[in-house]
Amino acid sequence: MRELSGGVSNVVLRVDVDGREPMVVKQCRERLRVAVEWLARLDRIWVEHATLGVLADILPDGTVPKVLFDDRPEYLFAMTCAPEDSTTWKSLLMDGQADAGIASNLGTLLGTIHAEAPRHPALATTLADTSLFDELRVDPYYRTTARAHPALAPRIDALIAAMNLPEGRRTLVLGDFSPKNILVHGGGLILLDFECAHAGDPAFDLGFFLSHLALKRIHKSLQDPGDEPKYRALLDAFWTAYLDRVDDRLGPRDELTRRAVEHTAACLLARVDGKSPVEYLDARGREVARESAITLFDARPETWERMLATLDAALPSPY
């Protein structure tokens, strides 16, 4: 056995047994590994377990791990192991490998999830409960950020309230769709980590993911301004593929875009001033990210093009 990267919330072990394929065993931690005290319910593991079942039904084979067995008293389950050549997309992005083709594929995958999941029965049972999402995302990200920025608190509070969509407009929201939870290998992509999943507003997933791309863009452009265009291209590639896949299944595009922009602003600010700030930004990067988020809140861009222009303007000179 050897420990794999389990983020801040889990113990994740790779287990190799003679004569069998390797497997991964995942068990929840009650206390998350962050600087401040952050406790979470152990039964969130069963949300991930249920989500893997939904995704296995609607995504191409191999896009998510296959569940092998579970041990409910110990709050753990086992799943298939990723190919040996797998690496996280985050590590590739941090190394300067900004592949717009991967971003496009991810737009198609998330679009497929959002477009196809509403018909799955699990959304009306296990995944109908949003309390874990509130505990793991809304409170540590949005409410903590609102306390740090009282002038923005009414906007953030309104954004939280707006996520309570009518039942007929909800879909499967992953809640942690980010580069660190995407494995890239020779045969394609694998999605991981779904303990924040629930039936809710797809705009959260969009804002959460787009904020990660925007943060990587800020970080890399401050390191090497020549890298900026290829990181900007990731945003466009993802968004174009996503919209092509969902079409109008989630309602009017302009309304979805507006909500996605608001969540991008909130998530950007949360990754600087929330409970779980990104680790790779230096003081200058944090300030640029904070300025970018506040500028988005102030500008209230209602189109994708205006959002990109707003983010462009927030970058330091010469952009």
N, C-alpha and C positions, 0 to 999 in steps of 0.2 A: 504494500500500500504506500501511496505517497499523496501528500496534500496538494491540491490544485488551488488556483486562485478562486476563492469563493466570495470575493467582494467583501462587504462589511457585515453581511447578515447570515452567512451560512458556513458550515464545515463541508468541504467538498473533497472527496477522496477518490483517487483512481485505484482500482483493485485489479491486479493481474493474477489469474489463477491458471495453473498448468493445464493445458489441453482445452481451454475455453477462451472466448473472446474477452478482452478487457471490458470492465464496466466502471461506471461512475456512481458513487453513493453520495447522496446529498442529504444533509441533516440541518435543520434550522437552529440558529442560535437565538436565545432570548434577548441577550444584550448585544447590540450592534457595535462593531469595532470602529467607533468614531470618537473624536476628542471629547464630546459632551455626552452625557448619559442619554441613551436612546434605546428604549425597550420596545419589543414587538412580540405579538402573540405567536406561539409556536405552530398553531394550526394553519398558518399561512402556507405551509408546505402543501396542504391539500388543495389550495387554490391553484398552485402551480401544477399539481398532478392533474387536476381537471382541465386546465388550459392546454396542457400537452395533448390531451385526448381530443379537444376541439381542433387544435391546429393540425393534428395528424389526419383529421377528416377532410380538411380543406386545402392543405398545402401539398406540394409535390413531395414524394417519398424522400426522406433524408434531410428535409429542411429543419426538422426538430428531432431531438433524441426520442428513441422509443423506450417507454417505461417497461422495465423487466419485472420488478416486484416492489412491494412496499411493506413497511413495518410501522403500523399506525401508533402503537404505544411508544415507539422511539422517535416518532415524527421524522421519518426518513423514507426515501425511496431510491431505487437503483434504476439506472438508465444506460442505454448504449453509449459507448465511448466515441468521441470524434476521431476522424482519421489522424494519423501521426503527423501529417504535414499541416495541421490546423494552427492558425494563429489568430488572435483577435484583430478585428479591423481597427480598433483603437491603436494597437501597437504599430500597425502599418501607417496609419495617419500620422502618428507622432514621429515616425521615421521619415516622413516626407513623401510617402507613397499615397497620393490622392488620386484614386482611380474612379473616374466618373461613371464607368460601367458598373462598378459595385453599387454606387449610390443609386443608379437607375434600377438595378435589380432589386434593391431594397425598397424603392418606391413601389415597384410592382408587387412585392410580397406584402407590404403593409396595406396596400390598396386591396389586395385579394382578401386579407384578413378582415378588413373593415367592410368590404362589400359582401362577403359570403357568410360571415359569422352570425348575423342577426337571426338566421333561420335555425341555428343550433339550439337544442333544448337545454343545454347546460347554462345558457345565459339567463334562463328563467328560474334556475335552481341554485346550484353552487355559486355561480358567478354573478348572481343578482345582488349579493351582499357587497356594498361599497365601503364597509367599515375599515377593512385593511388598507384600502387605497387612501382613505382619509388619514389613517394612522401613519402610513409609510411615505406618503407623497404630499397630501394637502397640508397637513399640519407642519411637518418639518421643512417643507419647501415654501409653500405659499403663506401660511400664517406667520411663520418665523420671519419671513421676508417683510411682511406687512408691518410687523412690530419694529423692524429695523428702519422702515421707511414710512412713517406715519402719514405723510402727505399722499402716498400711493395706496394706503390701506383701503379706502373706499373702492378703488378700482379693482384691487385684488380680491376683496370680499365679493364684489359683484361677479367677478370671473368664477369664483368658487361656486356661487349660487347658480350661475348659468350652466354649470356642468350637470345639473340635475335635469336632464332632458326627459321629455315624456317617453314612456316605455317603447313606443313604436319607432322612436328615432335613435335608440341606443344600439351600440354594437360592441364587439369585444375590444376593449382597450387594454393594451399590454401593460402600460404604466412604467415600463423600464426598457423601452426600445431605444437602445443606445449602442455606439460602436464597441463598448467593452463587452456587450452581450451578443456580439455577432462574430462567429468564427468563419474565417476564410480558408479554404483548402482547394486542392487541385480540382476537385469535383464540383465545387460550388460554395454555397453558404449554409451555415447552421445558425439558427436562432436559439438563444438560451434565456433563462431566468424570467419567470412569469408570476412571481408571488404577489405582485401588485395588480394582476389582471382582474377585470370586472366588466360588467355591462355598463357602458357609460358613453361619454362624449369623445368621439375620435379626435377632436381638435387637441386634446391633451397630448396624445401620442405624437401628433404632428409638431406641436410646439416643443415638446421634450426632445425629440430627435433633431429638429432644426436648430435648437439652441446648442446642442452638442457640436453640430457642424460649424455653427457660427463661432463657438468658443475655440475650436481647433483652428479656424481661419484667423482669428485674432492672435492666437499663440504663434502660429507659424509665420504670419506676416510681420510680426514684431521681430522674430528671429531672422527672417530673410524675406524682404519685400518682394523678391522675385517669385516666391511661392504663392503669393496671394491669389493670382488669377485661377490657378487650378483648384484651390480650396473654395473659391467662390463658385466655380463650376459644379461642385458637388451639390450645392443647394439647388441649383436649377435642374440638374439631372434627376435628383430625387423627386422634386415637386412635379416635374413634367410627367414622369412615369407614374407617380401616384394618381394624379388627376386622370390620366389616360385609363387607368384601371378602374377607378371608382365611378367615373363618368358623373351622372347626377343621382346615384343611388343613395347618397347621404344628404340629399337636399340641394338647394341652390349653391353653386360654386362660390359665389361672392360672399355668402353668409359663412360657409365653411372656412374660406380664406381669412375673413375678418377674425373669426374665433381663433384660428391657428396663429395668426400674427400676435394676438393678445397673449396666448399661451407661450409663444416664443419669447416675448418680452419678460413675462413673469418667470419663466424657467431660466433665462439668462441671468436675471437678477438673483434668483434663488441659488444658482451655482457659485455666487460670490458671497452673498450675505445670508444664505439659508443655513440649515443645520449640516449640510453635506457639501461644502465648497469643493470645486475641482482642485486637484493637487498640483497641476502643472503650470498654472498662471503665476507669474511673479507680480510684484506690486503694480507695475505699469499695466500688465495684462488685465489684472483685476479692475483697475480703474477704467480701462477701455471697455471692458465687458459691462461694467456698471453704467457708464455713459451711454453705451449702445442700447441697453435695456430701457433706461429712463427716456432716451430720445424716442424709442419706439412707443413708449407709453404716451409721450407728449404729442407725437406726430399723428398717432392713430391711423396709419396707412391702411387703406381698405383694399388694395390690390397687391398682388405678389410683386410686381415691378416696383411699386412705391416702397414696399418693405425692403427690398434689396437696395434701393437707392438710399433709404434711411440708414441701413447698416453700413453702406459704403461711406456715407458722409461722417459716420461716427469713428471710422478708422483714422489713426494718426496720419499726418502728411507723410508721403505725397499722394495719398489716395483721396 
